[in-house]
Amino acid sequence: MGGRPDRGAVAGPAGRAVAAAEAAGQARAAGAAPVRRHAGRARRLARGGGEIGRLARVLRHVGAERAQLESFNAQVMRRLSSVMAAAPVGICFTRDKRFELVSDEFCRLFGRTEAEMLGQPASTIYASNEDYQRLGGEVGRAFADHRPYLGEWPMLRADGTRFWGQLRGRPVADGDPSAGTIWTIADISEQVAAREQLEWSATHDALTGLANRKLFSQRLARVVEALPRSMPAVVVMIDLDHFKPINDRAGHAAGDAMLKAVAAAITSRVRATDWWCAWAATSSRCCWSAARETRRCASPRTSARRSARSRCRGRARP
């Protein structure tokens, strides 16, 4: 009476439900047993010293090393991104003459976004294609000698303006151009301008802008050394008389104005191939490159005298 009801004693839907539940439980028990047996066998083989056990240990070791390597690579990439974002110079990586990696400063220098730079030809940042072709030759020779490249080139921004850039390059893998090249670029426009100003000041007169005696002497020495193979040349000296009274009576400002007037008068009347200099405080000196032009020597001299006289008239006396 109080025992388990017989399967046949339960009729109707309830009986059928009980029968189905019992059948499902038996099926699960029958299926779980082989799985447990296989899992246990695999664990025993892995712990064992057989070939499968060794293979399992190798696979676990490789998986652990791979996970460690991926974590290391991710850490390196985060550090690299931080360095490139903080670097005060532009950094880029090129391969097959195209940009594959650019820093924030690099993008700022050229007025472009990272998306606009990646994949673009490296030639787009240079002022001219001729410069880029010459650069290729210089870089090739430097890398062939196993040394980094260093040079200065005019660069081109996205808005069309130019600046002087100092370019440093080093191959990623020495002797393997296909591995790419890492570059750094710095804007040195101010340094180049200061250097050019110093070079210009060393060879030119600050007041008139003419070549000074040093540069004139260097050019004249080259002309003399080239004789008799070169064409004949002529040297003309223009002496400004009565210059001291102008400074004494009208002041040094008037004297400076007269020197500038003389320089402008002669400069406007000589040829592009002629060159002349401010030889001293009270004189100017001019050199014609060909003897067949000597008949023109008197013209600039006369014109300079007349022009200076007309421009400075009335300034000699206070």
C-alpha positions as CSV (number, residue, x, y, z in Angstrom):
1,M,0.0,0.0,0.0
2,G,2.6,2.5,1.0
3,G,5.2,1.1,-1.6
4,R,6.1,2.5,-5.0
5,P,3.1,2.4,-7.4
6,D,3.2,0.0,-10.2
7,R,3.8,1.5,-13.6
8,G,0.6,-0.2,-14.8
9,A,-1.4,1.0,-11.9
10,V,-1.1,4.6,-12.9
11,A,-3.4,5.3,-15.7
12,G,-4.0,8.3,-18.0
13,P,-1.7,11.3,-18.6
14,A,-0.1,11.0,-15.2
15,G,1.1,7.5,-16.0
16,R,2.5,8.4,-19.3
17,A,4.4,11.3,-17.8
18,V,5.9,9.1,-15.1
19,A,7.0,6.6,-17.7
20,A,8.6,9.2,-19.9
21,A,10.6,10.7,-17.0
22,E,11.9,7.3,-16.0
23,A,13.0,6.6,-19.6
24,A,14.8,10.0,-19.9
25,G,16.6,9.3,-16.6
26,Q,17.8,6.0,-17.9
27,A,19.0,7.5,-21.1
28,R,21.0,10.2,-19.4
29,A,22.6,7.7,-17.1
30,A,23.5,5.5,-20.0
31,G,25.1,8.4,-22.0
32,A,26.9,10.0,-19.1
33,A,28.8,6.8,-18.2
34,P,30.9,6.6,-21.4
35,V,31.7,10.4,-21.2
36,R,32.9,10.0,-17.7
37,R,34.9,7.0,-18.7
38,H,36.6,8.8,-21.7
39,A,37.3,11.9,-19.6
40,G,38.9,9.8,-16.9
41,R,40.9,8.0,-19.5
42,A,42.2,11.2,-21.1
43,R,43.2,12.5,-17.7
44,R,45.1,9.3,-17.0
45,L,46.8,9.5,-20.4
46,A,47.8,13.1,-19.9
47,R,49.3,12.4,-16.5
48,G,51.0,9.4,-17.9
49,G,54.4,9.2,-19.6
50,G,53.2,8.0,-23.0
51,E,53.2,9.9,-26.3
52,I,49.8,11.4,-25.8
53,G,50.8,12.6,-22.3
54,R,53.9,14.3,-23.7
55,L,51.9,15.9,-26.5
56,A,49.3,17.2,-24.0
57,R,52.0,18.8,-21.9
58,V,53.7,20.4,-24.9
59,L,50.3,21.8,-26.0
60,R,49.7,23.3,-22.6
61,H,53.2,24.8,-22.6
62,V,52.7,26.3,-26.1
63,G,49.4,27.7,-25.1
64,A,50.8,29.4,-22.0
65,E,53.8,30.8,-23.9
66,R,51.4,32.2,-26.6
67,A,49.2,33.9,-24.1
68,Q,52.3,35.4,-22.4
69,L,53.7,36.6,-25.8
70,E,50.4,38.2,-26.7
71,S,50.3,40.0,-23.4
72,F,53.9,41.1,-23.9
73,N,53.2,42.4,-27.4
74,A,50.1,44.3,-26.2
75,Q,52.3,45.9,-23.5
76,V,55.0,46.8,-26.1
77,M,52.4,48.4,-28.4
78,R,50.9,50.4,-25.6
79,R,54.4,51.7,-24.7
80,L,55.2,52.4,-28.3
81,S,52.0,54.4,-28.7
82,S,52.8,56.4,-25.6
83,V,56.3,57.2,-26.9
84,M,55.1,58.2,-30.3
85,A,52.4,60.4,-28.8
86,A,54.9,62.2,-26.5
87,A,57.8,62.4,-28.9
88,P,58.8,66.1,-29.7
89,V,59.8,65.1,-33.2
90,G,57.8,63.5,-36.0
91,I,58.1,59.7,-36.2
92,C,57.0,57.5,-39.1
93,F,57.5,54.1,-40.4
94,T,57.5,53.5,-44.2
95,R,57.5,50.3,-46.2
96,D,57.5,50.1,-50.0
97,K,57.6,54.0,-50.0
98,R,54.3,54.3,-48.2
99,F,53.4,55.4,-44.6
100,E,52.4,52.5,-42.3
101,L,52.8,54.2,-39.0
102,V,52.8,58.0,-38.1
103,S,53.1,59.8,-34.8
104,D,51.0,62.7,-33.5
105,E,53.8,65.2,-34.0
106,F,54.4,64.0,-37.5
107,C,50.7,64.6,-38.4
108,R,50.9,68.1,-36.7
109,L,54.0,69.0,-38.7
110,F,52.2,68.3,-42.0
111,G,48.8,69.5,-41.0
112,R,47.1,66.1,-41.7
113,T,45.3,63.4,-39.7
114,E,46.6,59.9,-39.1
115,A,43.9,58.5,-41.4
116,E,45.0,61.0,-44.1
117,M,48.7,59.9,-43.9
118,L,48.5,56.1,-43.6
119,G,48.9,54.4,-46.9
120,Q,49.9,57.5,-48.7
121,P,53.1,57.7,-50.8
122,A,56.1,59.1,-48.9
123,S,56.8,61.6,-51.7
124,T,53.7,63.6,-50.7
125,I,55.6,65.4,-47.9
126,Y,58.5,66.7,-50.0
127,A,58.5,70.1,-51.7
128,S,59.3,68.6,-55.1
129,N,59.5,65.3,-56.8
130,E,63.1,66.1,-57.8
131,D,64.0,66.5,-54.2
132,Y,62.4,63.1,-53.4
133,Q,64.3,61.4,-56.2
134,R,67.6,62.9,-55.0
135,L,66.8,61.8,-51.5
136,G,66.3,58.2,-52.6
137,G,69.8,58.2,-54.1
138,E,71.4,59.6,-50.9
139,V,69.5,57.2,-48.6
140,G,70.4,54.2,-50.8
141,R,74.1,55.1,-50.6
142,A,74.0,55.7,-46.8
143,F,72.2,52.3,-46.1
144,A,74.6,50.5,-48.5
145,D,77.4,51.8,-46.3
146,H,75.6,50.5,-43.2
147,R,75.1,53.9,-41.7
148,P,71.9,55.9,-40.9
149,Y,70.8,58.8,-43.1
150,L,70.8,62.4,-42.0
151,G,69.8,65.3,-44.2
152,E,67.9,68.6,-44.5
153,W,65.1,69.0,-47.0
154,P,62.3,71.5,-47.8
155,M,59.0,69.9,-46.7
156,L,55.5,70.5,-47.9
157,R,52.5,70.9,-45.6
158,A,48.9,70.1,-46.5
159,D,48.1,73.8,-47.0
160,G,50.9,74.3,-49.4
161,T,53.3,76.1,-47.1
162,R,56.9,74.8,-46.8
163,F,59.4,74.4,-44.0
164,W,62.9,73.0,-43.6
165,G,63.0,69.5,-42.0
166,Q,65.9,67.6,-40.6
167,L,65.4,64.0,-41.7
168,R,66.9,61.0,-40.0
169,G,66.4,57.4,-41.3
170,R,67.5,53.9,-40.3
171,P,66.4,50.6,-41.8
172,V,64.5,48.3,-39.5
173,A,66.6,45.3,-40.7
174,D,70.1,46.1,-42.1
175,G,70.4,44.8,-45.6
176,D,66.7,44.1,-46.0
177,P,64.8,47.0,-47.5
178,S,61.5,45.1,-47.5
179,A,61.5,45.3,-43.7
180,G,60.9,49.1,-43.9
181,T,62.5,52.2,-42.6
182,I,61.9,54.2,-39.4
183,W,62.2,58.0,-39.8
184,T,62.3,61.1,-37.6
185,I,61.6,64.6,-38.8
186,A,62.1,67.9,-36.9
187,D,61.2,71.4,-38.1
188,I,64.5,73.3,-38.3
189,S,63.3,76.4,-40.3
190,E,64.4,78.8,-37.6
191,Q,67.9,77.2,-37.4
192,V,68.3,77.3,-41.1
193,A,67.2,80.9,-41.3
194,A,69.6,81.9,-38.6
195,R,72.4,80.0,-40.2
196,E,71.8,81.6,-43.6
197,Q,71.7,85.0,-42.0
198,L,75.1,84.4,-40.4
199,E,76.5,83.2,-43.6
200,W,75.1,86.2,-45.5
201,S,76.4,88.6,-42.9
202,A,79.9,87.2,-43.2
203,T,80.0,88.0,-46.9
204,H,77.8,91.0,-47.3
205,D,77.6,94.7,-46.2
206,A,74.7,95.1,-43.8
207,L,73.9,98.7,-44.9
208,T,73.7,98.3,-48.7
209,G,73.2,94.5,-48.9
210,L,76.1,94.3,-51.4
211,A,78.8,91.7,-51.2
212,N,81.7,92.8,-49.0
213,R,85.4,93.0,-49.7
214,K,85.9,89.4,-48.5
215,L,83.4,87.9,-51.0
216,F,84.6,90.2,-53.8
217,S,88.2,89.1,-53.2
218,Q,87.2,85.4,-53.3
219,R,85.3,85.8,-56.6
220,L,88.1,87.9,-58.1
221,A,90.6,85.2,-57.1
222,R,88.6,82.5,-59.0
223,V,88.5,84.7,-62.1
224,V,92.2,85.3,-62.0
225,E,92.9,81.6,-61.4
226,A,90.8,80.7,-64.5
227,L,92.8,82.9,-66.8
228,P,93.8,82.6,-69.6
229,R,91.2,79.9,-70.2
230,S,88.3,82.1,-69.1
231,M,87.0,85.1,-70.9
232,P,88.7,88.4,-70.1
233,A,87.3,90.4,-67.2
234,V,87.4,94.0,-66.1
235,V,87.4,95.6,-62.6
236,V,86.0,99.1,-62.1
237,M,86.5,101.2,-58.9
238,I,83.9,103.9,-58.1
239,D,85.2,106.4,-55.6
240,L,82.7,108.6,-53.8
241,D,84.3,112.0,-53.4
242,H,83.4,114.5,-50.6
243,F,81.6,111.9,-48.5
244,K,83.0,113.0,-45.2
245,P,81.4,116.5,-45.3
246,I,78.0,114.9,-45.8
247,N,78.4,112.9,-42.5
248,D,79.8,116.0,-40.7
249,R,77.1,118.4,-41.8
250,A,74.0,116.3,-42.4
251,G,74.7,113.5,-40.0
252,H,75.4,109.8,-40.5
253,A,71.7,109.1,-41.4
254,A,72.2,111.3,-44.5
255,G,75.5,109.5,-45.3
256,D,73.8,106.1,-45.0
257,A,71.0,107.3,-47.3
258,M,73.6,108.4,-49.9
259,L,75.4,105.0,-49.8
260,K,72.1,103.2,-50.2
261,A,71.2,105.5,-53.2
262,V,74.5,104.7,-54.9
263,A,74.1,101.0,-54.3
264,A,70.5,101.0,-55.7
265,A,71.6,103.1,-58.7
266,I,74.4,100.8,-59.8
267,T,72.4,97.6,-59.0
268,S,69.6,98.7,-61.3
269,R,72.0,99.2,-64.2
270,V,74.3,96.2,-64.1
271,R,73.6,92.8,-65.7
272,A,72.7,89.7,-63.8
273,T,76.1,88.2,-64.6
274,D,77.9,91.2,-63.1
275,W,78.7,91.5,-59.5
276,W,80.1,94.2,-57.3
277,C,80.7,95.0,-53.7
278,A,80.9,97.7,-51.0
279,W,84.7,97.9,-50.9
280,A,84.9,100.5,-48.1
281,A,82.9,103.1,-46.2
282,T,83.4,105.7,-48.9
283,S,83.6,103.7,-52.1
284,S,82.0,100.9,-54.1
285,R,83.6,98.4,-56.4
286,C,82.2,96.7,-59.5
287,C,83.5,93.8,-61.7
288,W,82.4,93.0,-65.2
289,S,82.9,89.4,-66.3
290,A,83.8,90.0,-70.0
291,A,86.2,92.4,-71.6
292,R,84.0,92.9,-74.6
293,E,81.6,94.7,-72.2
294,T,84.1,97.3,-71.1
295,R,82.4,100.0,-73.1
296,R,79.5,99.8,-70.6
297,C,81.7,100.4,-67.6
298,A,81.3,104.2,-67.8
299,S,77.5,104.0,-67.9
300,P,76.9,102.7,-64.4
301,R,79.5,105.0,-63.0
302,T,78.0,108.1,-64.5
303,S,74.4,107.0,-63.7
304,A,75.3,106.2,-60.1
305,R,76.9,109.6,-59.7
306,R,73.9,111.5,-61.2
307,S,71.4,109.4,-59.2
308,A,73.1,109.8,-55.9
309,R,73.5,113.5,-56.5
310,S,69.8,114.0,-57.3
311,R,68.6,111.9,-54.4
312,C,70.9,113.5,-51.8
313,R,70.5,117.1,-53.0
314,G,69.8,119.5,-50.2
315,R,71.0,117.1,-47.5
316,A,74.7,118.2,-47.5
317,R,73.7,121.4,-45.7
318,P,71.5,121.5,-42.6
